[in-house]
Amino acid sequence: MTAVTGDTLPIERFEEHRGHLRRVAYRMLGTLHEADDAVQEAWLRASQAGVAGVDNLGGWLTTIVARVCLDVLRSRETRREVHVPDPIISSGEELDPEHAAVLADSVGLALLVVLETLSPAERLAFVLHDMFHVPFEGIAELIDKTPAATRQLASRARRRVQEQAPAPDPDLARQREVVSAFFAASRDGDFAALVSVLDPDVMLRSDGGISRPRFNLILQGAKDVARQAFTSRKLSPFVRPALVNGAAGVVVAPQGTPAFVMAFTVTGGRIVAIDVLADPDRLKQLNI
């Protein structure tokens, strides 16, 4: 490991922390390209600031990238009712090593969707404390709050996450069985079977962006979600299994052009959340 000498941060020491900083930024911002931009900005700020008096380089860099992300979140003009972040997609059995590193600790798409509903300060407090174990005292300085107020922000965010983004079953094969049963029931027109694989309080969130406003919707409840699935069953022949943020999901691609990416959260053998990216402009950028 290269030692830090003088007041200048060597690039190789920064690179030792790049993977960690990227994980922080992806959880804060929800897109890989914004996360990469934030990490690059953190490098520029760190290299200009110098490291004299820095005892904990990793913690210091985490604080810098968190501040960059906070600026980005605050600059976003509006928060739409539902915004599905950019998913990380793989068609194979496993994610590639780069994406696997970003998604360490099971950052499902449903969790990111819920994080999008938090205020910038709530998101910062939750991500830094609950995911990366940063003390409240350090987080409080970033948002100009007391440690007690920062703890309350994280607690409020945690409750929302627990209510709306439950942890998925760890068995990926079991997740896929449930998702396959969902599409089989939809294809066969078996409404009862469809409802049976859905949690009674299942949440469907769909983001169609500006181009497809009719796909901007939120539905809750097994029967309402099942009815919505029935309206889309003509697309069943174009459903292709995929890993979406490391969990069971599908890409729906009529004539080879991706029209939907669907992420499923399966808990206790039932689907508790379905998150759909249907925005054609963003789907093109994903290079699926």
SULCORCOR-V801669 format. One record per backbone hydrogen bond with DSSP energy under -1.0 kcal/mol. CO is the residue of the C=O (numbers start at 1). NH is the residue of the N-H. E is the energy in kcal/mol with one decimal. If there is no record, write none. Layout:
BEGIN
CO:NH:E
CO:NH:E
END
This chain:
BEGIN
7:51:-1.0
10:14:-1.6
11:15:-2.6
12:16:-1.1
14:17:-1.7
17:21:-2.4
18:22:-2.5
19:23:-1.8
20:24:-2.1
21:25:-2.5
22:26:-2.4
23:27:-1.8
24:28:-1.7
25:29:-2.6
26:30:-2.5
30:86:-1.0
31:35:-1.9
32:36:-2.8
33:37:-2.0
34:38:-2.4
35:39:-2.3
36:40:-2.2
37:41:-2.4
38:42:-2.3
39:43:-2.0
40:44:-2.0
41:45:-2.5
42:46:-2.8
43:47:-2.8
44:48:-1.6
45:49:-2.1
46:50:-1.8
51:54:-2.3
56:60:-2.3
57:61:-2.6
58:62:-2.2
59:63:-2.0
60:64:-1.8
61:65:-2.6
62:66:-2.2
63:67:-2.0
64:68:-2.1
65:69:-2.5
66:70:-2.4
67:71:-2.0
68:72:-1.9
69:73:-2.7
70:74:-2.3
71:75:-1.3
88:245:-3.4
90:243:-3.6
96:100:-2.8
97:101:-2.0
98:102:-1.4
99:103:-2.1
101:104:-1.0
106:108:-1.4
108:112:-1.8
109:113:-2.5
110:114:-1.9
111:115:-2.3
112:116:-1.5
114:117:-1.5
115:118:-1.3
119:123:-2.8
120:124:-2.4
121:125:-2.4
122:126:-2.6
123:127:-2.8
124:128:-2.5
125:129:-2.1
126:130:-2.0
127:131:-1.1
128:134:-2.6
129:133:-1.3
135:139:-1.6
136:140:-2.8
137:141:-1.1
139:143:-1.2
140:145:-2.0
146:150:-2.5
147:151:-2.2
148:152:-1.7
149:153:-1.9
150:154:-2.2
151:155:-2.3
152:156:-2.5
153:157:-2.3
154:158:-2.6
155:159:-2.1
156:160:-1.7
157:161:-2.3
158:162:-2.7
159:163:-2.1
160:164:-2.4
161:165:-2.8
171:175:-2.1
172:176:-2.4
173:177:-1.8
174:178:-2.0
175:179:-2.3
176:180:-2.7
177:181:-2.2
178:182:-1.9
179:183:-2.0
180:184:-2.4
181:185:-2.4
182:186:-1.9
183:187:-2.7
184:188:-2.3
185:190:-2.3
189:191:-1.1
190:194:-2.1
191:195:-2.6
192:196:-1.8
195:198:-1.3
197:271:-2.9
199:202:-2.3
200:222:-1.3
202:221:-2.5
203:274:-2.6
204:219:-2.7
205:276:-2.9
206:217:-1.4
207:278:-3.2
208:212:-1.5
212:215:-2.1
213:216:-2.0
215:217:-1.1
217:206:-2.7
219:204:-3.2
221:225:-2.3
222:226:-2.4
223:227:-2.2
224:228:-1.9
225:229:-2.1
226:230:-2.0
227:231:-1.5
230:233:-1.3
232:235:-2.0
233:236:-1.9
235:238:-2.1
236:239:-1.6
238:253:-2.2
240:251:-2.6
242:249:-2.0
243:90:-2.1
244:247:-1.5
247:244:-2.9
248:264:-1.8
249:242:-2.5
250:262:-2.6
251:240:-2.2
252:259:-3.5
252:260:-1.5
253:256:-1.7
254:257:-2.1
260:252:-2.6
261:277:-2.7
262:250:-2.2
263:275:-2.6
265:272:-3.0
265:273:-1.2
266:169:-3.7
267:270:-1.3
270:267:-2.7
271:199:-2.8
272:203:-1.8
273:265:-2.7
274:205:-2.8
275:263:-3.0
276:207:-2.5
277:261:-1.8
279:283:-2.4
280:284:-1.9
281:285:-1.1
282:286:-1.1
284:287:-1.0
END
